[in-house]
């Protein structure tokens, strides 16, 4: 088979993996700072997908344009959730955090089932069947746009944490919470801001994902598990690692679906996870504890 076929499949998987990585960034941000694992992560992502579907149906908004709206809505929800519930469990044992967020996830997925039903919903865009030729590769326009948008959002997130004063304060909380509190930083407020940012990022990823797949409530646990795999592969708490892990998982799924059968693509994701855990337990870009 010509090498062009493999290049096209790998490029398609890379673009999808960028959206996966963006979703995992939200999980990594929350865990890296707040030290709470968001088990409602996939449910938030699917909520972002349904939000984009509604905006597309009501006002004909392209998911790329509805992404900022979903970011704002999910940011507000994440901030309120952290201040109202999660913050009370930050110092409690991990199993209590797990039960709390699992309960929130159950509420969210059942609410979506009640509101939208089990049937898949999508957004129609005028470029659904367009392709872009780049050298020997012929790429889907929807994947190219979604991947490009994911890169822009990830770059903005990296710049925020590296260069802004608020971003530096959040990093200080992640590195040394006690020291940050001693110098006068509002830890609880920064935790709420971080949770909101993580929720906003996953809301954007959900809006972009509607360009690639139909929205269904049943996707929520799958995306939660997929984000965990990506974060572990890239390294817990590492933002570049989450993006790299998403790209690797996206490419492995695309190549597995092409070479074998689409039903086995998850098998390769777990295979990548096992190999990374065996060879580099802290993740590709993670630090040894």
C-alpha positions as CSV (number, residue, x, y, z in Angstrom):
1,X,0.0,0.0,0.0
2,X,1.4,3.5,-0.9
3,X,3.0,5.4,1.9
4,X,0.6,8.3,1.3
5,X,-2.2,6.2,2.8
6,X,-0.3,5.9,6.1
7,X,0.6,9.5,6.1
8,X,-3.0,10.5,5.7
9,X,-4.2,8.2,8.5
10,X,-1.4,9.4,10.8
11,X,-2.2,13.0,10.1
12,X,-5.9,12.4,10.7
13,X,-5.0,10.7,14.0
14,X,-2.7,13.6,15.0
15,X,-5.4,16.2,14.4
16,X,-7.9,14.2,16.4
17,X,-5.3,13.6,19.1
18,X,-4.8,17.4,19.5
19,X,-8.4,17.7,20.5
20,X,-8.0,14.7,22.9
21,X,-4.9,16.4,24.3
22,X,-6.8,19.6,24.8
23,X,-9.4,17.8,26.8
24,X,-6.7,16.1,28.9
25,X,-5.1,19.5,29.5
26,X,-8.2,20.4,31.6
27,X,-7.8,17.3,33.7
28,X,-4.1,17.9,34.1
29,X,-4.5,21.5,35.2
30,X,-7.0,20.6,37.9
31,X,-5.0,17.7,39.3
32,X,-1.7,19.6,39.0
33,X,-2.9,22.4,41.2
34,X,-5.8,21.4,43.3
35,X,-4.7,17.7,43.6
36,X,-8.2,16.5,43.1
37,X,-8.9,14.0,40.3
38,X,-12.0,15.2,38.4
39,X,-14.0,12.1,37.8
40,X,-16.7,14.2,36.1
41,X,-14.3,15.3,33.4
42,X,-15.9,13.3,30.5
43,X,-19.4,14.5,31.6
44,X,-18.2,18.1,31.4
45,X,-16.8,17.5,27.9
46,X,-20.1,16.0,26.7
47,X,-22.0,18.9,28.3
48,X,-19.8,21.1,26.1
49,X,-20.7,19.0,23.1
50,X,-24.4,19.4,23.8
51,X,-24.0,23.1,24.3
52,X,-22.4,23.4,20.9
53,X,-25.2,21.3,19.4
54,X,-27.8,23.6,20.9
55,X,-26.1,26.8,19.8
56,X,-25.8,25.3,16.3
57,X,-29.4,24.3,16.2
58,X,-30.8,27.6,17.6
59,X,-28.6,30.2,16.0
60,X,-26.6,28.2,13.4
61,X,-23.3,28.9,15.3
62,X,-20.3,27.0,14.0
63,X,-18.7,24.9,16.9
64,X,-15.6,27.0,16.5
65,X,-17.6,30.1,17.3
66,X,-19.6,28.4,20.1
67,X,-16.4,27.2,21.8
68,X,-15.8,30.6,23.6
69,X,-19.4,30.5,24.8
70,X,-19.0,27.0,26.2
71,X,-15.7,28.0,27.8
72,X,-17.4,30.9,29.6
73,X,-20.3,28.7,30.8
74,X,-18.1,25.8,31.9
75,X,-15.7,28.2,33.6
76,X,-18.6,29.5,35.7
77,X,-19.9,26.0,36.5
78,X,-16.4,24.8,37.4
79,X,-15.8,27.9,39.6
80,X,-19.1,27.4,41.5
81,X,-18.5,23.7,41.8
82,X,-15.1,24.2,43.3
83,X,-16.2,26.9,45.7
84,X,-19.4,25.2,46.7
85,X,-18.4,21.5,47.0
86,X,-15.0,20.4,45.9
87,X,-13.1,22.9,48.1
88,X,-14.6,21.2,51.2
89,X,-13.1,17.9,50.1
90,X,-9.5,19.1,49.2
91,X,-8.1,18.0,52.5
92,X,-10.2,14.9,52.9
93,X,-9.1,11.3,51.9
94,X,-9.0,10.5,48.2
95,X,-11.9,8.0,48.4
96,X,-14.2,10.8,49.6
97,X,-13.2,13.0,46.7
98,X,-13.8,10.1,44.3
99,X,-17.3,9.5,45.7
100,X,-18.2,13.2,45.5
101,X,-17.1,13.7,41.9
102,X,-18.5,10.3,40.8
103,X,-21.8,11.5,42.2
104,X,-21.6,14.7,40.3
105,X,-20.7,12.7,37.1
106,X,-23.8,10.5,37.6
107,X,-26.0,13.5,38.1
108,X,-24.7,15.2,34.9
109,X,-25.0,12.1,32.7
110,X,-28.5,11.4,33.8
111,X,-29.5,15.0,33.4
112,X,-28.3,14.9,29.8
113,X,-30.2,11.7,29.2
114,X,-33.4,13.3,30.5
115,X,-32.9,16.5,28.5
116,X,-31.6,15.1,25.2
117,X,-32.4,11.4,25.2
118,X,-30.0,8.6,24.2
119,X,-29.9,9.4,20.5
120,X,-26.9,11.0,18.9
121,X,-27.0,14.6,17.9
122,X,-24.7,16.6,15.7
123,X,-23.9,20.0,14.2
124,X,-24.1,20.6,10.5
125,X,-21.4,22.8,9.1
126,X,-20.9,23.8,5.4
127,X,-17.4,22.4,5.3
128,X,-18.2,18.9,6.6
129,X,-17.1,17.1,3.4
130,X,-14.3,19.6,2.3
131,X,-10.7,18.4,2.1
132,X,-7.4,20.3,2.1
133,X,-4.4,19.1,0.2
134,X,-1.1,19.5,1.9
135,X,1.7,17.9,-0.2
136,X,0.9,14.1,-0.5
137,X,-1.8,14.3,2.2
138,X,-5.5,15.0,1.8
139,X,-7.0,16.1,5.1
140,X,-10.5,16.6,6.3
141,X,-11.3,20.3,6.7
142,X,-13.2,19.6,10.0
143,X,-10.2,17.8,11.6
144,X,-7.8,20.4,10.4
145,X,-9.9,23.3,11.9
146,X,-10.5,21.4,15.1
147,X,-6.8,20.6,15.4
148,X,-5.7,24.2,14.7
149,X,-8.2,25.5,17.2
150,X,-6.9,23.1,19.8
151,X,-3.3,24.3,19.2
152,X,-4.4,27.9,19.6
153,X,-6.2,27.3,22.9
154,X,-3.3,25.1,24.3
155,X,-0.8,27.8,23.4
156,X,-2.9,30.5,25.1
157,X,-3.1,28.3,28.2
158,X,0.6,27.7,28.3
159,X,1.2,31.5,27.9
160,X,-1.2,32.3,30.7
161,X,0.6,30.0,33.2
162,X,4.0,31.1,32.1
163,X,3.8,34.8,31.7
164,X,0.7,36.2,33.6
165,X,0.9,37.1,37.3
166,X,-2.2,35.0,38.0
167,X,-0.7,32.1,36.2
168,X,2.5,32.4,38.2
169,X,0.5,32.5,41.4
170,X,-1.4,29.4,40.4
171,X,1.9,27.6,39.7
172,X,3.2,28.7,43.1
173,X,0.1,27.1,44.7
174,X,0.9,23.9,42.9
175,X,4.5,23.9,43.9
176,X,4.2,24.9,47.5
177,X,0.6,25.5,48.9
178,X,1.9,26.3,52.4
179,X,4.5,28.8,51.1
180,X,1.9,30.4,48.8
181,X,-0.4,30.9,51.8
182,X,2.4,32.3,53.9
183,X,3.2,35.1,51.3
184,X,-0.5,36.1,51.2
185,X,-1.9,34.3,48.2
186,X,-5.6,33.4,48.3
187,X,-5.3,29.7,47.9
188,X,-9.1,28.9,47.9
189,X,-9.7,31.6,45.3
190,X,-6.9,30.4,43.1
191,X,-8.1,26.8,43.4
192,X,-11.6,27.9,42.3
193,X,-10.0,29.8,39.4
194,X,-7.9,26.7,38.4
195,X,-10.9,24.4,38.5
196,X,-12.8,26.9,36.4
197,X,-10.0,27.1,33.8
198,X,-9.8,23.3,33.6
199,X,-13.6,23.1,33.1
200,X,-13.4,25.9,30.4
201,X,-10.7,24.0,28.5
202,X,-12.7,20.8,28.5
203,X,-15.8,22.8,27.4
204,X,-13.8,24.1,24.4
205,X,-12.6,20.6,23.6
206,X,-16.2,19.4,23.8
207,X,-17.3,22.0,21.3
208,X,-14.5,21.1,18.9
209,X,-15.3,17.4,19.3
210,X,-18.7,17.9,17.8
211,X,-16.9,18.5,14.5
212,X,-15.6,14.9,14.7
213,X,-18.3,12.8,16.4
214,X,-21.9,13.0,17.3
215,X,-22.9,14.0,20.9
216,X,-24.2,11.1,23.1
217,X,-24.5,10.9,26.9
218,X,-22.9,7.5,26.7
219,X,-19.6,9.1,25.5
220,X,-19.0,10.7,28.9
221,X,-17.4,7.7,30.8
222,X,-15.4,6.9,27.7
223,X,-13.9,10.4,27.5
224,X,-13.2,10.4,31.2
225,X,-11.2,7.2,30.9
226,X,-9.5,8.4,27.7
227,X,-8.4,11.6,29.4
228,X,-7.0,9.6,32.3
229,X,-5.0,7.4,29.9
230,X,-3.6,10.5,28.1
231,X,-2.6,12.2,31.3
232,X,-0.9,9.1,32.6
233,X,0.9,8.6,29.3
234,X,2.1,12.2,29.2
235,X,2.8,12.5,32.9
236,X,0.6,13.6,35.8
237,X,0.5,17.4,36.1
238,X,2.5,18.0,32.9
239,X,0.7,20.3,30.5
240,X,3.0,19.5,27.5
241,X,2.8,15.9,28.4
242,X,-1.0,15.9,28.2
243,X,-0.9,17.3,24.7
244,X,1.8,14.9,23.6
245,X,-0.2,12.0,25.1
246,X,-3.3,13.0,23.2
247,X,-1.4,13.1,20.0
248,X,0.1,9.6,20.6
249,X,-3.3,8.1,21.6
250,X,-5.0,9.8,18.6
251,X,-2.4,8.4,16.1
252,X,-2.4,5.0,17.6
253,X,-6.2,4.8,17.4
254,X,-6.2,6.0,13.8
255,X,-3.5,3.5,12.7
256,X,-5.1,0.6,14.6
257,X,-8.5,1.4,13.1
258,X,-7.0,1.4,9.6
259,X,-4.7,-1.6,9.9
260,X,-6.9,-3.8,11.9
261,X,-10.5,-2.9,12.7
262,X,-12.0,0.3,14.4
263,X,-13.4,-1.8,17.3
264,X,-9.8,-2.5,18.3
265,X,-8.6,1.1,18.5
266,X,-9.1,1.2,22.3
267,X,-6.9,-1.9,22.6
268,X,-4.0,0.1,21.2
269,X,-4.6,3.0,23.6
270,X,-4.3,0.6,26.6
271,X,-1.3,-0.9,24.9
272,X,0.4,2.4,24.8
273,X,-0.5,3.0,28.4
274,X,1.0,-0.3,29.5
275,X,4.2,0.2,27.6
276,X,4.7,3.7,29.0
277,X,4.0,2.5,32.6
278,X,6.6,-0.3,32.1
279,X,9.3,1.8,30.6
280,X,8.7,5.2,32.2
281,X,6.2,5.0,35.1
282,X,6.2,8.8,35.7
283,X,5.0,9.4,32.1
284,X,6.8,10.7,29.0
285,X,7.2,14.2,30.4
286,X,6.5,13.6,34.0
287,X,8.9,14.1,36.9
288,X,10.0,11.4,39.3
289,X,8.5,11.9,42.7
